[in-house]
Amino acid sequence: MPFNELKFLSDRGIEPLRFDEPKVYFCVGVRGAAKSTLLETIGEYHLDRNDCVLDLYSARDGESLGWCRSEWAKERNVLLLHGENVDVIAPFKTKKVENVTLHDFDSYDLMISCPLLYLKHEDELDGVNHLIDLLYRRSPSWKRIIYVLVRESANLFYSRLRISPNQLYAKSEMAYLTREMRHQGVSMGMDTQLMTGVDYQIRTQADYTFVKRMGVVGISKDDPLYFLYSYFNPAYIRRMPKSEFILACKGGALALGSFEKLEWHKKPKEDILSKTGVHVEYGEVKEPLKGSTEGEVGDEEHNRIIEAYVKDGLSMGKISEKMGRSPATILKHLKQHNEAIERSGLCPRCKKTNSIYFLQRAVKS
């Protein structure tokens, strides 16, 4: 397997790395320290267990598409997720991110959301919010682990900030996400360049913290991991080889470890789209579709459903007739609206359209 044998410090105990339970893996190091490669390596362990890997973020150069030329892409079911007004032609299945369902996490082994497959960065953030909201609704009686790989975890904070009333609320929700997602069978792999790049209450949820090359910045005296300088040479932490890491386990165990280079990982300046046979065409921003399927319900139409129910007091049957939607679709959006408010305090779809009902449950006036 990609990880080589861990060397635990004898006076700190032993806590073997586990991938058979939902865990939080957190990696910190300077740019170019191979943090993404380490998180991908953890993903390989999960794929080997037949778990699902959701690669949620990558650099703007399409780093996450490196999976598409790995052996895993040849052996497993791959789904590329893309944004609105983007057409993707690839050797793999593709799907608009807003149409993803919980069933897809059981049908596919590797799901990739890449910045190159979105028209705007804001579209990617909104797509991520949809995926996170789906995972919130996953049944506690899950059958397989979903490993969510978040490159530069501050991006996850920015995505939740778009639907949160303030920064404090967004930080609290991220802490809840890392703390409670294990109940939905979700493991998380997160990285950051600076310790301060991720809030303390989020980092402390990690079961395993991987410290890689820290460069001139190092570890602050105020950080809980500053004690590592008592066990490891500061010069080593500052200039650590890409293939090595220090592992700090939640129970207090410390270890030195290394991992093998992933040949399929994207290289600098590499045109990953052409190398993986993925062709992307970007369209123009359009109005939300008004088709007959639930998946085509845009944010504006969702807003009109809520308004018709709350403000106008129409029944689901009347709304169905008025909007040309099935009663089941109307009911589904009313439920999604209420569930979002109960969970997060607001409905993100209504907030994006500046609806006055984004804080109000769908109850007839």
N, C-alpha and C positions, 0 to 999 in steps of 0.2 A: 504493500500500500504506500501512498505518497509520503506519509509521515514516517520518519525514522524513529528509533527507540528514544523515549524521553529519559533524561537523566535527572531524577529527583534529588533534591538536597536532603540528606539523611535526617536532619533535625527538624524538617518541616512536614514529614509524612508523605503519603502517596495518594493521589487522586487521579486514576487513569481517565484519559479522555473518553467520553461516552457519546455515542451518536444514536443510541437506541431509545433515548428519551428526549423530549423537547428541552432544548438548552439555549442559552444566550452566549454567543461567542463574540468577544469584542477585541478588536485589533487596533493598536495605535502605533504610529511611526511616521517619519517624514515622507514627502513625496518621493516615489521611486524606491521605497523600501520593500516592495513586493507584498503589500498588504492585501491587494485584490487577489493575487495568486494564492495567498494563504487561505482566504475565504473560499476561493474556488476549490482548493484542495479539500476543505471541509465538505463542500458540495459533492465532490467525488465520493466521499465516504457515504453520504446520504443516498446518492444514486446507486451505489453498490448494494445498499439495503433495500432498493426499490422504493425509496421515498420520492417525493416530488420536490424539485428545486425551482424556486421562483427568483430569478435574477432581476431585482427591482430597479436598480440604478447602475449606471456606469458613467465613465467620462464621456465627454461630447464626441470623442473620436470613435465611439462604438465598441468599446472594450468588451462588453458582454457578448457580442456576436462571435467572439472567439470560440465559445461553446459549439458553434455550428460546424466547426471542422474537427471537433474532438471525436474520439471513438464512441462517446456516449450518444452523439447525434445520429450515428449510424445504427445504433442498437436500440434506442429508446424513442418514444413519441415526443416530438418537439413542437411547441407552439410559439410563434412570434406574435407579440402584441403590438398593435400600432394605433395611432390616434385618428381623429376625425380628418377627413379630406386627404387621406394618405392611402395610396395603393401600393401593396407590397407583393412582388412576384419572387418566390423563393422555392427551394427544394423541400420546404417544410410547410406545414399548415400555418395559416395566419388568421388573425381575428382582431376585430376592433376591440380595444380594451374595455369599452363600456358595455360590450356584449358578453364579456366573460362571466361565467356562472361558477358556483361552487362545484358543480359536476365536472368542470374542466380540470380541477385539481386532482380528480380521481382518474381522468382519462389521459392526462399527459404527465410525462415524467420531468420534462424540462420546459419551463415557460420563461420567455425572455422579453423584458420590456426595455427597449434600447432608445436613447435620445434621437438617434438617426431615423427612427420610425415615427416621429412626431413632427407636426408642422411647426409648433411653438413649444417652448419650455413649459409654458403654463398648461398646455394640453397634457404634457407628460405628468405634471404634478396632479392635475385633476384625475388622470387615469390611475395614478398610484393611490389616490384617496378612494377610488372605487374598489380597487383590489383589497385595500386594508379593511374597508367596510364589509366586504364579502367575508374576509377571514374572521371578523368579529361575529358573524352570524353562523360560523361553522359549528356543527354539533359537537358537544363534549364527548360523544361516543365515537370519535374519529377512528379511522382504521389505519391511516398511514401518516407519517410526519411530513409536514411541509416546511422545507428549509428556505427561509426568505433571506436572500443575500442583498444587503444594502451597502453599496459602495459610497463612502463619504456620508455618514449617517445624518449630517446636518441637513441634507436634502429632504430626508423624511420629516424633519421638523418644519422645513419651509412648506412642504405639501400640506401638513396638518394646520399650519398657521393660516393657510388660505381659507379654511373653513372654521377657524376659531375666532372668538371675539378679541383675544389678546395673546401676547407671547406667553404669559404665565399659564394660560389655559392650554396652549399648544404643548408646552413642556410637561404639564401634568398628564396630558393624554399620552405623550410618548412614554412617560414613565409607566403609566398603566399598561400600555401596549407591551413593553418589554417584560413587565411583571406578570401579566395575566394571560398572555397568548399561549402559554403552555397548556392551559385548559382546553384550547382549541387544537392542540397537537401541532403547534407552530414553533419551530426553532428559528432563531434569528442570528445572522452573521453580520456584524456592523463594524465599520472602520472609520477612523478619523486621523487627521494629521497632527492635531494638537489635543492634549488632554482636556483643555478648556473648550474645545470645539463641541463637546457634548456635555450636557448638564450632569453634575455629580450624581443626582438621584437616578439618572438613567444608567450611568456607568456602573453603579453599585449593584445593578440587577444582573450583571454578567456572571455566569457560572465559570467562564474561563476568559481571562484577559491575556492576550498575546502582546507582548511589548517587543517591538522591532527597533530598527535604527532610529534614534531620537534626535541625532544631529546636535547642533549648537544649542537648541532650545532646551533639551533635556527634560527632566521631571522636576516640577516646581516643589519647593519645600513644603508648600501647603497641600500638596496632593497626597492622598493616602498611599500611593505607590512609591513615595520617595524613599521608603525603607529599603527598596531594592538596591540602592547604592551601598547598603551595608553587606550585601551578599555578592554583588557583581561589580567588577571594575567599571567605573564611570566611562573610561575610554572605550570599553567594549560596547556599552550601551549606546555610546555616541556614534560608533563606526561599525556596528554589527553587520556582518555579511547578509546579503539578501535572503539566503537560504536558511538563516537561523533565527531563533526567537527565544524569549524568556516567557514562560507560562506561569501565570499566577492564578491558582484555583480558588474558588469561593471559600473552601474550607481552610485555606491557609497554606497549602502545599505549593512549593516552587520547583520549577524544573527548567532545564535547558533542552531545546529540541531543534530539529531541522526538518526540512521537507524537500522533496525532489522538484526540480523545475518542470513545469507543465509546458510541453512543446507546442500545444495548441493555443497558449495564451497569446493575445494580440501583442505585436511588437510595435515600438514607436514608429510613427510616420507610415505605417502599413495601411493600405487601402483594404480594410476588412470587408467592405461590401463586395468588391469584385472577387476577393479571395474566397468568399463563402457562397457566391452565386446569388446574392440577395440584391434585387433591383427595387428601388424606391422611386415613386412618382408623387410629387406634392401638388395638391390642388389649391384652389382658393377657398377662403373662409366662406361658408354657406350658412343659410338658415337651417335650424334643426329639421330633420326629415319628418314628414307627416304620413308615413306609411302605415300599414295595418298590423305590424308586429310590435311586440312589447319592446324589443331591442332598439327600435327606431324612435322611441319617445325621448325627445330632447328636453333640456332644462326648462325652456319656456313653456313647453306643453305640460310638463310636470307641474309647473307653477299654476297653470290654468286649471289643472285638475284639482289642486288643493284649494284654489280660490273659489271654484264652483261649488265645492263641498262645504267650505267654511263660511264664505261670504254670502253666496247665493242660496245655500241650504238645499242644494239639489241632491237627490238620491243618486246612488251609484248607477242605477238604471237610466236615469235622466242624463247624467253626465256621459254615459256610454253612447246614448243616442246622439247627443249634441256633438261629441268629439269623434265619433266613428271608431271608438275603441271597444274592446270586449269588456264586460263587467269584471272579469278576472284581472285584466290589466289595470283598471281603475282601482280595484281593491288592493292590488299589489303596491301601487304607488302611494296609496294612503297609508298602508302599513310601513313602507320604507320611510316615509316622512316621519311618522310617529316614532319608529324605532331609532332613527338618527337623533331625534330630539331627546329621547329618553337616555340614549347612550352618551351623546356628545353635547347636548344642550342646544343644538341647532340643526337645521337641515341644510347641508352644503349645496344641494341643487337649488333650493329657493334662495339661498344667500347669494349665489353667483348671478342670479337674475334680479337681485335687489328687491325681492318680494318682501312685503311687510309681514309675511307669515313664517319667516324662516326660524323664528323662536317659538312659534305657536303650534301646538298639536292639532291634528286634523279632527276637530270636534265641531259639529254643527252649532252655529250661533242661535 
